[in-house]
Amino acid sequence: MLDRRGFLVLLPALAAACARDPGEPEPLPPLVRGYRHLTPIRLNIVEVEMAEPAPGAVRVDEPCPMRPDRELFTMAQDRIVPMGTQGRGRFLVQAAEFRRERLGGGGLFSGEPGERLTCRLNCRLEILSAEGQRVGFVEAEARRLRTVADGSSPAARLRAAETVVRQAMDDMNVEFEFQIRRALRAWLVEGNVPPPAPVGPGGIEREDLPRG
């Protein structure tokens, strides 16, 4: 027998279990916000400028739980680490698209595709000299596609939208790092090297004192 206290503890769990529709998909695991858990890309530059996307570069068909344009900027801010004393980087979003396309429905067979979800990402990183001249650049692109069955619930549509953007960003992180290591090798700072301390006018020089 359960005492009154035990019954009250179990009641909310039983109510939650009964409230969940068995036909609904399980929720996605909690999203890891940002990309700082990935390998940082240390570059011999002073700073990174986040340029405004070009007109027409961003298209998001709602509902879209994860906006691809924001994810691209977050990736650049989290992963590119300036470690130099001159020059700068400029990050540009050239395409951040999440599109929904109706495929029809009402056919004879259940599960007929009713919507196509497409995510296309394209970004560019430029290296500029101290005089502002472009001395290097890379581009990276990623695409993902997914179909949603006709008659899917709003929760299933949201889950599919989040999944396709997540997968595209996973691909983009791999491709972005690969292109930088391939084409911008001369600007890479390998190892966990701290940025140099400022010297000269207004700066502070540091010298370790001998012990004893």
C-alpha positions as CSV (number, residue, x, y, z in Angstrom):
1,M,0.0,0.0,0.0
2,L,1.1,3.6,-0.7
3,D,0.7,6.1,2.0
4,R,-0.8,9.5,1.3
5,R,2.6,11.1,0.9
6,G,3.8,8.5,-1.6
7,F,0.6,8.9,-3.6
8,L,1.0,12.7,-3.8
9,V,4.6,12.3,-5.0
10,L,3.6,9.9,-7.8
11,L,0.6,11.8,-9.0
12,P,2.4,14.5,-10.9
13,A,4.5,12.0,-12.8
14,L,1.5,9.9,-13.7
15,A,-0.3,13.0,-14.9
16,A,2.6,14.0,-17.1
17,A,2.9,10.6,-18.6
18,C,-0.8,10.5,-19.4
19,A,-0.6,14.0,-20.9
20,R,2.1,13.1,-23.4
21,D,0.7,12.1,-26.8
22,P,2.3,8.7,-27.7
23,G,2.3,9.9,-31.4
24,E,4.4,13.0,-30.6
25,P,8.2,12.8,-31.2
26,E,10.5,12.9,-28.2
27,P,12.0,16.4,-27.7
28,L,15.5,17.0,-28.9
29,P,18.2,17.0,-26.2
30,P,19.0,20.4,-24.8
31,L,20.9,22.5,-27.3
32,V,24.5,23.4,-26.4
33,R,24.3,27.1,-26.8
34,G,27.2,28.4,-28.8
35,Y,30.3,26.7,-30.2
36,R,33.0,27.3,-27.6
37,H,33.1,23.6,-26.8
38,L,34.7,23.1,-30.2
39,T,38.4,23.6,-31.0
40,P,39.2,27.4,-31.1
41,I,40.7,28.8,-34.3
42,R,43.5,31.1,-33.2
43,L,44.6,33.6,-35.8
44,N,47.4,36.1,-35.9
45,I,45.1,39.1,-36.1
46,V,44.0,41.8,-33.7
47,E,40.2,41.6,-34.0
48,V,37.4,40.2,-36.1
49,E,34.7,42.5,-37.6
50,M,31.2,41.1,-38.0
51,A,29.9,42.6,-41.2
52,E,26.2,43.1,-42.0
53,P,24.8,40.4,-44.3
54,A,24.4,41.5,-47.9
55,P,20.8,42.3,-49.0
56,G,18.9,39.1,-49.8
57,A,21.5,36.9,-48.0
58,V,19.1,36.0,-45.2
59,R,15.8,34.2,-45.7
60,V,14.0,32.4,-42.9
61,D,10.6,30.8,-43.4
62,E,8.9,30.6,-40.0
63,P,8.5,28.7,-37.8
64,C,12.2,28.2,-37.3
65,P,13.5,27.6,-33.7
66,M,17.1,28.2,-34.7
67,R,17.8,31.1,-37.1
68,P,20.8,30.2,-39.3
69,D,22.1,33.8,-39.6
70,R,22.4,34.1,-35.8
71,E,24.0,30.7,-35.6
72,L,26.7,31.7,-38.2
73,F,27.6,34.9,-36.3
74,T,27.7,32.9,-33.0
75,M,30.0,30.4,-34.6
76,A,32.4,33.1,-35.8
77,Q,32.4,34.9,-32.4
78,D,32.9,31.7,-30.4
79,R,35.5,30.0,-32.6
80,I,37.7,32.7,-34.0
81,V,40.2,33.9,-31.4
82,P,42.5,36.8,-32.3
83,M,46.0,36.3,-31.0
84,G,48.0,38.8,-33.0
85,T,49.3,42.4,-32.9
86,Q,48.3,43.7,-36.3
87,G,45.8,43.0,-39.1
88,R,42.2,42.1,-38.6
89,G,39.5,39.7,-39.9
90,R,36.2,40.4,-41.4
91,F,33.4,37.8,-41.2
92,L,30.6,37.9,-43.8
93,V,27.4,35.9,-44.0
94,Q,26.7,35.4,-47.7
95,A,23.8,33.0,-47.4
96,A,21.7,32.0,-44.4
97,E,18.5,30.4,-45.7
98,F,15.9,28.2,-44.1
99,R,13.1,27.5,-46.6
100,R,9.9,25.6,-46.4
101,E,8.4,24.2,-49.6
102,R,5.0,22.5,-49.8
103,L,5.0,19.2,-51.6
104,G,1.3,18.5,-51.7
105,G,-0.6,16.0,-49.7
106,G,-3.9,14.2,-49.4
107,G,-2.7,11.2,-51.4
108,L,-3.8,7.6,-51.0
109,F,-0.8,6.6,-48.9
110,S,-0.2,7.8,-45.3
111,G,3.1,9.4,-44.6
112,E,3.3,11.1,-48.1
113,P,5.9,13.9,-47.9
114,G,4.1,17.2,-47.3
115,E,6.9,19.7,-46.8
116,R,10.6,20.0,-47.8
117,L,12.9,21.9,-45.4
118,T,16.1,23.2,-46.8
119,C,19.0,25.0,-45.0
120,R,21.8,26.6,-46.9
121,L,24.7,28.3,-45.3
122,N,27.6,30.3,-46.8
123,C,30.1,32.4,-45.1
124,R,33.4,34.2,-45.8
125,L,36.3,35.2,-43.7
126,E,38.7,37.8,-45.0
127,I,42.1,38.8,-43.6
128,L,43.0,42.4,-43.9
129,S,46.4,44.0,-43.5
130,A,47.0,47.0,-41.1
131,E,46.4,49.2,-44.2
132,G,43.1,47.6,-44.9
133,Q,44.1,45.6,-47.9
134,R,42.8,42.0,-48.3
135,V,45.6,39.6,-48.0
136,G,43.7,36.3,-47.7
137,F,40.2,34.8,-47.5
138,V,38.3,31.6,-47.3
139,E,34.7,30.6,-48.0
140,A,32.7,27.7,-46.6
141,E,29.3,26.3,-47.5
142,A,26.9,23.7,-46.1
143,R,23.5,22.4,-47.1
144,R,20.9,20.1,-45.5
145,L,17.5,18.9,-46.6
146,R,14.7,17.1,-44.8
147,T,11.1,16.2,-45.7
148,V,8.2,16.2,-43.3
149,A,5.2,13.9,-43.8
150,D,1.9,15.4,-44.7
151,G,-0.3,15.9,-41.7
152,S,2.6,16.1,-39.2
153,S,1.9,17.9,-36.0
154,P,3.3,21.4,-35.2
155,A,5.7,19.8,-32.7
156,A,7.1,17.4,-35.4
157,R,7.5,20.3,-37.8
158,L,9.4,22.3,-35.2
159,R,11.6,19.4,-34.4
160,A,12.4,18.8,-38.1
161,A,13.2,22.5,-38.6
162,E,15.6,22.5,-35.6
163,T,17.2,19.3,-36.7
164,V,18.0,20.5,-40.2
165,V,19.6,23.7,-39.0
166,R,21.6,21.9,-36.4
167,Q,22.9,19.4,-39.0
168,A,23.8,22.2,-41.4
169,M,25.7,24.0,-38.6
170,D,27.6,20.8,-37.7
171,D,28.7,20.5,-41.3
172,M,29.6,24.2,-41.5
173,N,31.8,24.1,-38.4
174,V,33.7,21.2,-39.9
175,E,34.0,22.9,-43.3
176,F,34.8,26.3,-41.9
177,E,37.7,25.0,-39.9
178,F,39.0,22.8,-42.7
179,Q,39.1,25.8,-45.2
180,I,40.9,28.0,-42.7
181,R,43.5,25.4,-42.0
182,R,44.0,24.8,-45.7
183,A,44.0,28.3,-47.1
184,L,45.0,30.5,-44.1
185,R,47.7,28.4,-42.6
186,A,50.1,31.3,-42.5
187,W,47.8,33.1,-40.1
188,L,47.2,30.3,-37.7
189,V,48.6,30.4,-34.2
190,E,49.1,26.9,-33.0
191,G,49.1,25.8,-29.4
192,N,47.7,27.5,-26.3
193,V,49.7,30.7,-26.7
194,P,48.5,33.8,-24.8
195,P,48.2,37.1,-26.7
196,P,51.3,39.3,-26.4
197,A,51.3,41.9,-23.7
198,P,51.1,45.5,-25.1
199,V,54.4,47.4,-25.2
200,G,55.4,50.9,-26.1
201,P,53.6,54.1,-25.3
202,G,50.8,53.5,-22.8
203,G,51.7,49.8,-22.6
204,I,53.2,47.9,-19.7
205,E,56.2,45.7,-20.1
206,R,56.6,42.7,-17.8
207,E,59.8,41.0,-16.7
208,D,60.1,38.1,-14.4
209,L,62.3,38.9,-11.4
210,P,65.0,36.4,-10.4
211,R,64.3,34.4,-7.2
212,G,66.3,34.7,-4.0
